[in-house]
Amino acid sequence: MVTILETERLPILLWLDDLTGDALQQAKNLANLPDAFHHIAVMPDAHFGYGMPIGGVLATTDHVIPNGVGVDIGCGVAAVKTSVSSLSPETLKAIMQDIRKMIPLGFKHHKRKQPHDKMPDHSARTAVNLEIVEREYEKARTQVGTLGGGNHFIEIQRGSDGSIWYMIHSGSRNLGYQVADHYNKIATQLNKKKQRPLPSSWQLAGLELETQLAQQYLEEMEYCLAFADQNRLQMSACVHEAFANHIPEGFTAEEPITIAHNYAARETHFDTEVIVHRKGATRARTGEHGIIPGSQGSSSYIVRGKGNPESFCSCSHGAGRRLGRKQARKSLDLQLERKKLEEKGIIHSIRGKSDLDEAAGAYKNIELVIRQQQDLVEVEEQLEPLAVIKG
């Protein structure tokens, strides 16, 4: 059920009842942006972010806002259904070992640059100068097909359909960060020069759409989206190989379902062309596939969108954080978090207290998050974790 706040310039539509503190103030800041359009939508997994709450959806008419996309441009999820219906513990562990050997995790990159055909083609993008992509391209060749850290993961799962699935959550690595940081700094500088600048504390400086700078940002953002998608597909190929190494014959897998949840796009809503910023939100047009992962101790979901205009055809991107990283490390009980996972038989990645920021207890209840958006999506598959790799 949607809660509507009408205290600001635009209404704020909330698909949750526990948005408070700084995250709520960020939603109010969005609602008071001069060119924010129609209303602000806040998904049930929402929590505090930089400038804009993660789980927020913002439509604008005249500006694109780099912090409305975030630093991990194109971050998203790929999910793959395999032909396998069961895995022995020994086979599962062997597959995980192979994945760790083939895919660099955390801050690690490939030691050698990957071939150009593993990268999205940037030569065809001639409308504007891709300054940051050009600058970072050679470094990015060592990053494509790598997981990264934080909440990025590779997970092997058992589906409600009886099949084994695997899921990969990752983004555009340092390339996306460099693009986001560059254009956010420019937007911030331009904002300070305005007669009526936005408060700098809002961290919502934008680039005017009619300017060359905005077009450059959008083109570079699109390249980062393509890079993030290619990144997930390269890792998916490695996971496929790891499965095939340990399943004697007949192993196949379907084409990946792959989605992004950090980007801005030109769309038409309420008969108006706007820029929709989804920061930690998944597009959910009518019949469109989406992926909503849980924590490493809870279910993930394959969903289909219902095209609800009130959410700008969006849904949540995951369970959403319940605790900040420092708070999780300080307050969660290591032995209890490990016990919860081990009782479910999950091969997990909680080794020490430094890993508690990615423990199941740091995240919201995914079942509640799914129930809160029944008007946005319908569930097709429920996937239970068997083994998890974190960066």
Sine and cosine of phi, psi and omega as CSV:
sin_phi,cos_phi,sin_psi,cos_psi,sin_omega,cos_omega
0.00,0.00,0.72,-0.69,-0.07,-1.00
-1.00,0.08,0.73,-0.68,0.16,-0.99
-0.98,-0.19,0.70,-0.72,-0.03,-1.00
-0.90,-0.43,0.84,-0.54,0.12,-0.99
-0.99,-0.15,0.77,-0.64,-0.06,-1.00
-0.82,-0.57,0.56,0.83,-0.02,-1.00
-1.00,-0.02,-0.18,0.98,-0.09,-1.00
-0.92,-0.39,-0.08,-1.00,-0.03,-1.00
-0.85,0.53,-0.68,0.74,0.07,-1.00
-0.90,-0.43,0.46,-0.89,0.09,-1.00
-0.91,0.42,0.49,-0.87,0.11,-0.99
-0.91,-0.42,0.87,-0.49,0.02,-1.00
-0.99,-0.15,0.87,-0.50,-0.08,-1.00
-0.93,-0.38,0.80,-0.59,0.09,-1.00
-0.99,-0.13,0.50,0.87,0.03,-1.00
-0.40,-0.91,0.30,-0.95,-0.03,-1.00
-0.89,-0.46,0.22,0.97,-0.06,-1.00
-0.81,-0.59,0.46,0.89,0.07,-1.00
-1.00,0.09,0.91,-0.42,-0.09,-1.00
-0.68,-0.74,0.06,-1.00,0.16,-0.99
0.85,0.53,-0.70,-0.72,-0.09,-1.00
-0.89,0.45,-0.60,0.80,-0.01,-1.00
-0.91,0.42,-0.65,0.76,0.05,-1.00
-0.91,0.41,-0.65,0.76,0.02,-1.00
-0.89,0.45,-0.61,0.79,0.05,-1.00
-0.89,0.46,-0.64,0.77,0.05,-1.00
-0.89,0.45,-0.62,0.78,0.03,-1.00
-0.92,0.39,-0.63,0.78,0.06,-1.00
-0.86,0.51,-0.68,0.73,0.04,-1.00
-0.85,0.52,-0.68,0.73,-0.05,-1.00
-0.92,0.40,-0.31,0.95,-0.01,-1.00
-0.97,-0.24,0.09,1.00,0.10,-0.99
-0.90,0.45,0.68,-0.73,-0.07,-1.00
-0.84,0.54,-0.59,0.80,-0.04,-1.00
-0.93,-0.37,0.31,0.95,0.17,-0.99
-0.89,0.45,0.60,-0.80,-0.18,-0.98
-0.92,-0.39,0.77,-0.64,0.24,-0.97
0.93,0.36,-0.88,0.48,0.05,-1.00
-0.20,-0.98,0.14,-0.99,0.09,-1.00
-0.94,-0.34,0.69,-0.72,0.02,-1.00
-0.92,-0.38,0.74,-0.68,-0.02,-1.00
-0.82,-0.57,0.88,-0.48,-0.11,-0.99
-0.98,0.21,0.30,-0.95,-0.11,-0.99
-0.94,0.35,-0.20,0.98,0.04,-1.00
-0.99,-0.12,0.22,0.98,-0.18,-0.98
-0.91,0.42,0.56,-0.83,0.11,-0.99
-0.36,-0.93,0.10,-1.00,-0.11,-0.99
-0.88,0.47,0.66,-0.75,0.07,-1.00
-0.66,-0.76,-0.25,-0.97,0.09,-1.00
-1.00,0.04,0.92,-0.39,0.05,-1.00
0.98,0.20,-0.80,0.60,-0.07,-1.00
-0.83,-0.57,0.67,-0.74,0.01,-1.00
-0.89,0.46,0.67,-0.74,0.14,-0.99
-0.91,0.41,0.78,-0.62,-0.16,-0.99
0.99,-0.14,0.19,0.98,0.02,-1.00
-0.98,-0.17,0.47,-0.88,0.07,-1.00
-0.76,-0.65,0.84,-0.54,-0.07,-1.00
-0.79,-0.61,0.76,-0.65,0.13,-0.99
-0.94,-0.33,0.71,-0.70,0.03,-1.00
-0.79,-0.61,0.37,-0.93,-0.04,-1.00
-0.98,-0.21,-0.53,0.85,-0.17,-0.99
-0.82,-0.58,-0.13,0.99,-0.08,-1.00
-0.72,-0.70,0.42,-0.91,0.27,-0.96
-0.90,-0.43,0.68,-0.73,-0.14,-0.99
-0.90,-0.43,0.95,-0.32,-0.04,-1.00
-0.81,0.58,-0.64,0.77,0.02,-1.00
-0.96,0.28,-0.17,0.99,0.13,-0.99
-0.98,0.20,-0.19,0.98,0.10,-1.00
-0.96,-0.27,-0.67,0.74,0.03,-1.00
0.99,-0.15,0.02,-1.00,-0.12,-0.99
-0.99,0.11,-0.38,0.92,0.02,-1.00
-0.98,-0.19,0.94,0.34,-0.04,-1.00
-0.84,0.54,0.73,-0.68,0.06,-1.00
0.98,0.18,0.03,1.00,0.06,-1.00
-0.79,0.61,0.66,-0.75,-0.06,-1.00
-0.13,-0.99,-0.29,-0.96,-0.16,-0.99
-0.70,-0.72,0.63,-0.78,0.19,-0.98
-0.89,-0.46,0.68,-0.73,0.03,-1.00
-0.77,-0.63,0.68,-0.73,-0.09,-1.00
-0.74,-0.67,0.79,-0.61,0.09,-1.00
-1.00,-0.02,0.78,-0.63,-0.02,-1.00
-0.98,-0.22,0.13,-0.99,0.03,-1.00
-0.99,0.11,-0.03,1.00,-0.08,-1.00
-1.00,0.01,0.62,-0.78,0.03,-1.00
-0.94,-0.35,-0.20,0.98,0.03,-1.00
-0.37,-0.93,0.43,-0.90,0.05,-1.00
-0.68,-0.73,0.74,-0.67,0.10,-0.99
-0.95,0.32,0.41,-0.91,0.05,-1.00
-0.82,0.57,-0.61,0.79,-0.01,-1.00
-0.91,0.41,-0.69,0.72,0.01,-1.00
-0.91,0.41,-0.66,0.75,0.01,-1.00
-0.87,0.50,-0.72,0.70,0.01,-1.00
-0.91,0.42,-0.62,0.79,0.02,-1.00
-0.91,0.41,-0.64,0.77,0.05,-1.00
-0.89,0.45,-0.68,0.73,0.00,-1.00
-0.89,0.46,-0.63,0.77,0.02,-1.00
-0.89,0.45,-0.67,0.75,0.02,-1.00
-0.90,0.43,-0.65,0.76,0.02,-1.00
-0.87,0.50,-0.69,0.72,0.00,-1.00
-0.89,0.46,-0.53,0.85,0.02,-1.00
-0.96,0.27,-0.55,0.83,-0.13,-0.99
-1.00,-0.01,-0.47,0.88,-0.12,-0.99
-0.91,-0.41,0.89,-0.46,0.09,-1.00
-0.89,0.45,0.70,-0.72,-0.08,-1.00
-0.91,-0.42,0.36,-0.93,0.07,-1.00
0.89,0.45,-0.76,-0.65,-0.01,-1.00
-0.99,0.11,-0.01,1.00,-0.06,-1.00
-0.97,0.26,0.57,-0.82,0.08,-1.00
-0.85,-0.53,0.15,-0.99,0.16,-0.99
-0.90,0.43,0.59,-0.81,0.03,-1.00
-0.96,0.29,-0.46,0.89,0.02,-1.00
-0.89,-0.45,0.53,-0.85,0.07,-1.00
-0.90,0.44,0.69,-0.72,0.03,-1.00
-0.97,0.24,0.44,-0.90,-0.01,-1.00
-0.85,0.53,0.44,-0.90,-0.01,-1.00
-0.86,0.52,-0.51,0.86,-0.03,-1.00
-0.96,0.27,-0.09,1.00,0.13,-0.99
-1.00,0.07,-0.17,0.99,-0.04,-1.00
-0.97,-0.26,0.49,-0.87,0.15,-0.99
-0.89,0.45,0.55,-0.83,0.00,-1.00
-0.97,0.26,0.83,-0.55,0.03,-1.00
-0.96,-0.29,-0.12,0.99,-0.04,-1.00
-0.94,0.34,-0.45,0.89,-0.05,-1.00
-0.98,0.20,-0.23,0.97,-0.05,-1.00
-1.00,0.04,0.99,0.14,-0.15,-0.99
-0.97,-0.22,-0.05,1.00,-0.07,-1.00
-0.91,0.42,-0.62,0.79,0.00,-1.00
-0.66,-0.75,0.26,-0.97,0.03,-1.00
-0.98,0.19,0.87,-0.49,0.04,-1.00
-1.00,0.05,0.96,0.26,-0.16,-0.99
-0.85,0.52,-0.77,0.64,-0.10,-1.00
-0.97,0.23,-0.63,0.78,0.06,-1.00
-0.86,0.51,-0.71,0.70,0.02,-1.00
-0.87,0.49,-0.67,0.74,-0.03,-1.00
-0.91,0.41,-0.60,0.80,-0.13,-0.99
-0.98,-0.18,-0.03,1.00,-0.16,-0.99
-0.84,0.54,-0.74,0.68,-0.07,-1.00
-0.91,0.41,-0.62,0.78,0.08,-1.00
-0.91,0.42,-0.64,0.77,-0.03,-1.00
-0.89,0.45,-0.42,0.91,0.03,-1.00
-0.90,0.44,-0.38,0.93,0.08,-1.00
-1.00,0.02,-0.17,0.99,-0.08,-1.00
-0.98,-0.20,-0.38,0.92,-0.02,-1.00
-0.92,0.40,0.74,-0.67,-0.08,-1.00
0.99,0.11,0.45,0.89,0.05,-1.00
-0.81,-0.59,0.49,-0.87,-0.19,-0.98
-0.99,0.14,-0.71,0.71,-0.17,-0.98
1.00,0.06,-0.05,-1.00,-0.08,-1.00
-0.90,-0.43,-0.47,-0.88,0.00,-1.00
0.91,0.42,-0.79,-0.61,-0.03,-1.00
-1.00,-0.04,0.19,0.98,0.06,-1.00
-0.96,0.29,0.56,-0.83,-0.10,-1.00
-0.43,-0.90,0.32,-0.95,0.27,-0.96
-0.84,-0.54,0.79,-0.61,-0.10,-1.00
-0.71,-0.71,0.71,-0.70,0.14,-0.99
-0.99,-0.16,0.72,-0.70,-0.20,-0.98
-0.68,-0.73,0.37,-0.93,0.14,-0.99
-0.94,-0.33,0.82,-0.58,-0.06,-1.00
-1.00,0.03,0.36,-0.93,0.07,-1.00
-0.91,0.42,-0.24,0.97,0.06,-1.00
-1.00,0.08,0.01,1.00,0.00,-1.00
1.00,0.02,-0.06,1.00,-0.02,-1.00
-1.00,-0.07,0.41,-0.91,0.18,-0.98
-1.00,0.06,0.72,-0.69,0.03,-1.00
-0.87,-0.49,0.29,-0.96,0.29,-0.96
-0.72,-0.69,0.48,-0.88,-0.12,-0.99
-0.71,-0.71,0.63,-0.77,-0.02,-1.00
-0.77,-0.64,0.80,-0.60,0.05,-1.00
-0.89,-0.45,0.91,-0.41,0.01,-1.00
-0.31,-0.95,0.07,-1.00,-0.09,-1.00
-0.66,-0.75,-0.64,-0.77,-0.14,-0.99
-0.99,-0.14,0.19,0.98,0.11,-0.99
0.83,0.56,-0.53,-0.85,-0.09,-1.00
-0.93,0.36,-0.42,0.91,0.02,-1.00
-0.85,0.53,-0.76,0.65,0.00,-1.00
-0.89,0.46,-0.63,0.78,0.03,-1.00
-0.88,0.48,-0.71,0.71,-0.04,-1.00
-0.90,0.44,-0.66,0.75,0.03,-1.00
-0.90,0.43,-0.75,0.67,-0.03,-1.00
-0.88,0.48,-0.72,0.69,-0.04,-1.00
-0.90,0.44,-0.69,0.73,-0.02,-1.00
-0.86,0.51,-0.78,0.63,-0.09,-1.00
-0.98,0.21,-0.48,0.88,0.08,-1.00
-0.92,0.40,-0.62,0.78,0.05,-1.00
-0.89,0.45,-0.67,0.74,0.03,-1.00
-0.90,0.44,-0.71,0.70,0.01,-1.00
-0.87,0.48,-0.63,0.77,0.01,-1.00
-0.90,0.43,-0.68,0.74,0.03,-1.00
-0.90,0.44,-0.69,0.73,0.01,-1.00
-0.90,0.43,-0.61,0.79,0.00,-1.00
-0.88,0.48,-0.63,0.78,-0.02,-1.00
-0.90,0.43,-0.42,0.91,-0.05,-1.00
-1.00,0.08,-0.16,0.99,-0.03,-1.00
-0.96,0.29,0.44,-0.90,0.04,-1.00
-0.91,0.42,-0.60,0.80,0.04,-1.00
-0.82,-0.58,0.97,0.23,-0.04,-1.00
-0.94,0.35,0.44,-0.90,0.16,-0.99
-0.92,0.39,0.51,-0.86,0.10,-0.99
-0.83,0.56,0.76,-0.65,-0.04,-1.00
-0.88,0.47,-0.45,0.89,0.00,-1.00
-0.91,0.41,-0.35,0.94,0.02,-1.00
-0.94,0.34,-0.48,0.88,-0.03,-1.00
0.84,0.54,0.67,0.74,-0.08,-1.00
-0.79,-0.61,0.51,0.86,0.03,-1.00
-0.89,0.45,0.65,-0.76,-0.05,-1.00
-0.84,-0.54,0.14,-0.99,0.07,-1.00
-0.92,-0.38,0.76,-0.65,-0.01,-1.00
-0.91,0.41,0.76,-0.65,-0.14,-0.99
-0.86,0.51,-0.51,0.86,-0.07,-1.00
-0.97,0.22,-0.09,1.00,-0.06,-1.00
-1.00,-0.02,0.37,-0.93,0.07,-1.00
-0.89,0.46,-0.59,0.81,-0.02,-1.00
-0.88,0.47,-0.68,0.74,0.02,-1.00
-0.89,0.45,-0.67,0.75,0.01,-1.00
-0.91,0.42,-0.62,0.78,0.06,-1.00
-0.89,0.45,-0.71,0.70,0.02,-1.00
-0.86,0.51,-0.72,0.69,-0.04,-1.00
-0.89,0.45,-0.63,0.78,0.03,-1.00
-0.92,0.38,-0.68,0.73,0.01,-1.00
-0.93,0.38,-0.61,0.79,0.08,-1.00
-0.87,0.49,-0.68,0.73,0.01,-1.00
-0.89,0.46,-0.63,0.78,0.06,-1.00
-0.90,0.44,-0.66,0.75,0.03,-1.00
-0.90,0.44,-0.59,0.81,0.09,-1.00
-0.87,0.49,-0.72,0.70,0.01,-1.00
-0.91,0.41,-0.63,0.78,0.03,-1.00
-0.90,0.44,-0.70,0.71,0.00,-1.00
-0.89,0.46,-0.64,0.77,0.04,-1.00
-0.91,0.42,-0.69,0.72,0.03,-1.00
-0.90,0.44,-0.60,0.80,0.05,-1.00
-0.85,0.53,-0.74,0.67,0.01,-1.00
-0.91,0.41,-0.63,0.77,-0.01,-1.00
-0.92,0.40,-0.60,0.80,0.05,-1.00
-0.90,0.43,-0.68,0.73,0.05,-1.00
-0.92,0.39,-0.59,0.81,0.04,-1.00
-0.87,0.49,-0.64,0.77,0.04,-1.00
-0.89,0.45,-0.59,0.80,0.03,-1.00
-0.93,0.38,-0.68,0.74,0.03,-1.00
-0.90,0.44,-0.65,0.76,0.07,-1.00
-0.84,0.55,-0.71,0.71,0.01,-1.00
-0.89,0.45,-0.64,0.77,0.02,-1.00
-0.89,0.47,-0.66,0.75,0.08,-1.00
-0.88,0.48,-0.76,0.64,-0.07,-1.00
-0.88,0.48,-0.50,0.86,0.02,-1.00
-0.89,0.46,-0.46,0.89,-0.16,-0.99
-0.86,-0.50,0.07,1.00,0.10,-1.00
-0.91,-0.42,0.94,-0.35,-0.26,-0.97
-0.78,0.62,-0.70,0.71,-0.08,-1.00
-0.43,-0.90,0.47,-0.88,0.15,-0.99
0.98,0.20,0.21,0.98,-0.01,-1.00
-0.96,0.28,0.78,-0.63,0.10,-1.00
-0.67,-0.75,0.23,-0.97,0.05,-1.00
-0.54,-0.84,0.51,-0.86,0.03,-1.00
-0.97,0.23,0.21,-0.98,0.08,-1.00
-0.89,0.45,0.63,-0.78,-0.02,-1.00
-0.89,0.46,0.62,-0.78,0.30,-0.95
-1.00,0.04,0.83,-0.56,-0.06,-1.00
-0.70,-0.72,0.73,-0.68,-0.05,-1.00
-0.66,-0.75,0.43,-0.90,0.11,-0.99
-0.94,-0.34,0.47,-0.88,0.05,-1.00
-0.73,-0.68,0.27,0.96,0.14,-0.99
-0.72,-0.69,0.99,-0.13,-0.02,-1.00
-0.17,-0.99,0.18,-0.98,0.14,-0.99
-0.85,-0.53,0.58,-0.81,-0.07,-1.00
-0.55,-0.84,0.56,-0.83,0.13,-0.99
-0.97,0.24,0.84,-0.54,-0.01,-1.00
-0.60,-0.80,0.27,-0.96,0.08,-1.00
-0.94,-0.34,0.84,-0.55,0.04,-1.00
-0.68,-0.73,0.69,-0.72,-0.02,-1.00
0.78,0.63,0.70,0.72,0.08,-1.00
0.89,0.45,0.41,0.91,-0.03,-1.00
-0.72,-0.70,0.71,-0.71,0.09,-1.00
-0.98,0.18,0.81,-0.58,-0.08,-1.00
-0.68,-0.73,0.18,-0.98,0.19,-0.98
-0.98,-0.19,0.91,-0.41,0.03,-1.00
-1.00,-0.07,0.86,-0.51,0.07,-1.00
-0.99,-0.14,0.87,-0.50,0.10,-1.00
-0.91,-0.41,0.93,-0.37,0.01,-1.00
-0.91,-0.41,0.99,-0.16,-0.11,-0.99
0.95,0.31,0.65,0.76,0.06,-1.00
-0.58,-0.81,0.54,-0.84,-0.08,-1.00
-0.94,-0.34,0.70,-0.72,0.08,-1.00
-0.91,0.41,0.65,-0.76,-0.09,-1.00
-0.63,-0.77,0.87,0.50,0.10,-0.99
-0.92,0.40,0.27,-0.96,-0.05,-1.00
-0.83,0.56,0.85,-0.52,0.03,-1.00
0.99,0.16,-0.05,1.00,-0.07,-1.00
-0.99,0.16,0.71,-0.70,0.04,-1.00
-0.93,0.38,0.60,-0.80,0.15,-0.99
-0.67,-0.74,0.27,-0.96,0.02,-1.00
-0.76,-0.65,0.80,-0.60,0.03,-1.00
-0.84,-0.55,1.00,-0.09,0.00,-1.00
-0.97,0.23,0.49,-0.87,0.13,-0.99
-1.00,-0.10,-0.43,-0.90,0.13,-0.99
-1.00,0.04,0.04,-1.00,-0.03,-1.00
-0.95,0.31,-0.03,1.00,0.07,-1.00
-0.90,-0.43,0.16,0.99,-0.08,-1.00
-0.68,-0.73,0.10,-0.99,-0.05,-1.00
-0.92,0.39,0.42,-0.91,0.24,-0.97
-0.87,-0.49,0.28,-0.96,-0.14,-0.99
-0.69,-0.73,0.68,-0.74,0.26,-0.97
-0.99,-0.11,0.81,-0.59,-0.11,-0.99
-0.79,-0.61,0.23,-0.97,0.17,-0.99
-0.84,-0.54,0.69,-0.73,-0.05,-1.00
-0.95,0.30,0.42,-0.91,0.06,-1.00
-0.95,-0.31,-0.02,1.00,0.05,-1.00
0.91,0.42,0.63,0.78,-0.03,-1.00
-0.95,0.31,0.88,-0.47,-0.04,-1.00
-0.92,0.40,-0.43,0.91,-0.04,-1.00
-0.91,0.41,-0.42,0.91,0.04,-1.00
-0.98,-0.18,0.24,0.97,-0.16,-0.99
0.80,0.60,0.66,0.75,0.01,-1.00
0.81,0.58,0.82,0.58,-0.03,-1.00
-0.71,-0.70,0.26,-0.97,0.11,-0.99
-0.56,-0.83,-0.03,-1.00,-0.03,-1.00
-0.94,0.34,0.30,-0.95,0.01,-1.00
-0.96,-0.28,-0.05,1.00,0.00,-1.00
0.07,-1.00,-0.37,-0.93,0.04,-1.00
-0.98,0.20,-0.58,0.82,-0.04,-1.00
1.00,0.05,0.57,-0.82,-0.04,-1.00
-0.96,0.29,0.66,-0.75,0.15,-0.99
-0.99,-0.12,-0.55,0.84,0.00,-1.00
-0.81,-0.59,0.62,-0.78,0.16,-0.99
-0.90,0.43,0.26,-0.97,-0.09,-1.00
-0.88,0.48,-0.75,0.66,0.00,-1.00
-0.90,0.43,-0.64,0.77,0.01,-1.00
-0.90,0.44,-0.65,0.76,0.01,-1.00
-0.90,0.44,-0.71,0.70,0.00,-1.00
-0.89,0.45,-0.55,0.84,-0.05,-1.00
-0.99,0.16,-0.60,0.80,-0.19,-0.98
-0.97,-0.23,-0.41,0.91,-0.05,-1.00
-0.98,0.17,0.52,-0.85,0.00,-1.00
-1.00,-0.02,0.90,-0.44,-0.08,-1.00
-0.84,0.54,-0.76,0.65,-0.05,-1.00
-0.90,0.44,-0.63,0.78,0.00,-1.00
-0.92,0.40,-0.68,0.74,0.00,-1.00
-0.91,0.42,-0.66,0.75,0.05,-1.00
-0.91,0.42,-0.66,0.75,-0.03,-1.00
-0.88,0.47,-0.66,0.75,0.01,-1.00
-0.84,0.54,-0.68,0.74,-0.02,-1.00
-0.96,0.29,-0.66,0.75,-0.05,-1.00
-0.94,0.35,-0.53,0.85,0.05,-1.00
-0.91,0.41,-0.45,0.89,0.07,-1.00
-1.00,0.05,-0.05,1.00,0.00,-1.00
0.97,0.25,0.37,0.93,-0.05,-1.00
-1.00,0.05,0.78,-0.63,0.16,-0.99
-0.98,0.20,0.94,-0.33,-0.22,-0.98
-0.91,-0.41,-0.05,-1.00,-0.07,-1.00
-0.84,-0.55,0.37,0.93,0.04,-1.00
-1.00,-0.03,0.99,-0.14,-0.04,-1.00
-0.99,-0.13,-0.70,0.71,-0.04,-1.00
-0.59,-0.81,-0.06,-1.00,-0.07,-1.00
-0.87,0.49,-0.49,0.87,0.00,-1.00
-0.92,0.40,-0.26,0.97,0.01,-1.00
-1.00,-0.03,-0.09,1.00,-0.12,-0.99
-0.93,0.38,-0.29,0.96,0.05,-1.00
-0.92,0.39,-0.27,0.96,0.06,-1.00
-0.91,-0.41,0.28,0.96,0.08,-1.00
-0.95,0.30,0.37,-0.93,0.00,-1.00
-0.85,0.53,-0.57,0.82,-0.03,-1.00
-0.93,0.38,-0.22,0.98,0.03,-1.00
-0.99,0.12,-0.13,0.99,-0.10,-0.99
-0.91,-0.41,0.36,-0.93,0.05,-1.00
-0.94,0.34,0.24,-0.97,0.05,-1.00
-0.95,0.31,0.94,-0.35,-0.09,-1.00
-0.91,0.42,-0.53,0.85,0.02,-1.00
-0.89,0.45,-0.64,0.77,0.05,-1.00
-0.92,0.39,-0.67,0.74,0.02,-1.00
-0.85,0.52,-0.66,0.75,0.03,-1.00
-0.92,0.39,-0.68,0.73,0.00,-1.00
-0.89,0.46,-0.56,0.83,-0.06,-1.00
-0.96,0.30,-0.16,0.99,-0.02,-1.00
-0.81,-0.59,0.56,0.83,0.02,-1.00
-0.91,0.41,-0.34,0.94,0.07,-1.00
-1.00,0.07,-0.05,1.00,-0.02,-1.00
-0.96,-0.29,-0.58,0.81,-0.07,-1.00
-0.57,-0.82,0.32,-0.95,0.21,-0.98
-0.87,-0.49,0.60,-0.80,-0.06,-1.00
-0.99,0.17,0.76,-0.65,0.11,-0.99
-0.98,-0.17,-0.70,0.71,-0.01,-1.00
-0.67,-0.74,0.63,-0.78,0.13,-0.99
-0.94,-0.35,0.79,-0.61,-0.13,-0.99
-0.89,-0.46,0.80,-0.61,-0.01,-1.00
-0.97,-0.24,0.70,-0.72,-0.07,-1.00
-0.94,0.33,0.68,-0.74,0.12,-0.99
-0.94,-0.34,-0.66,0.75,-0.03,-1.00
-0.45,-0.89,0.61,-0.79,-0.13,-0.99
-0.73,-0.68,0.71,-0.70,0.18,-0.98
-0.90,-0.44,0.78,-0.63,0.08,-1.00
-0.91,-0.41,0.44,-0.90,0.03,-1.00
-0.96,0.28,0.00,0.00,0.00,0.00
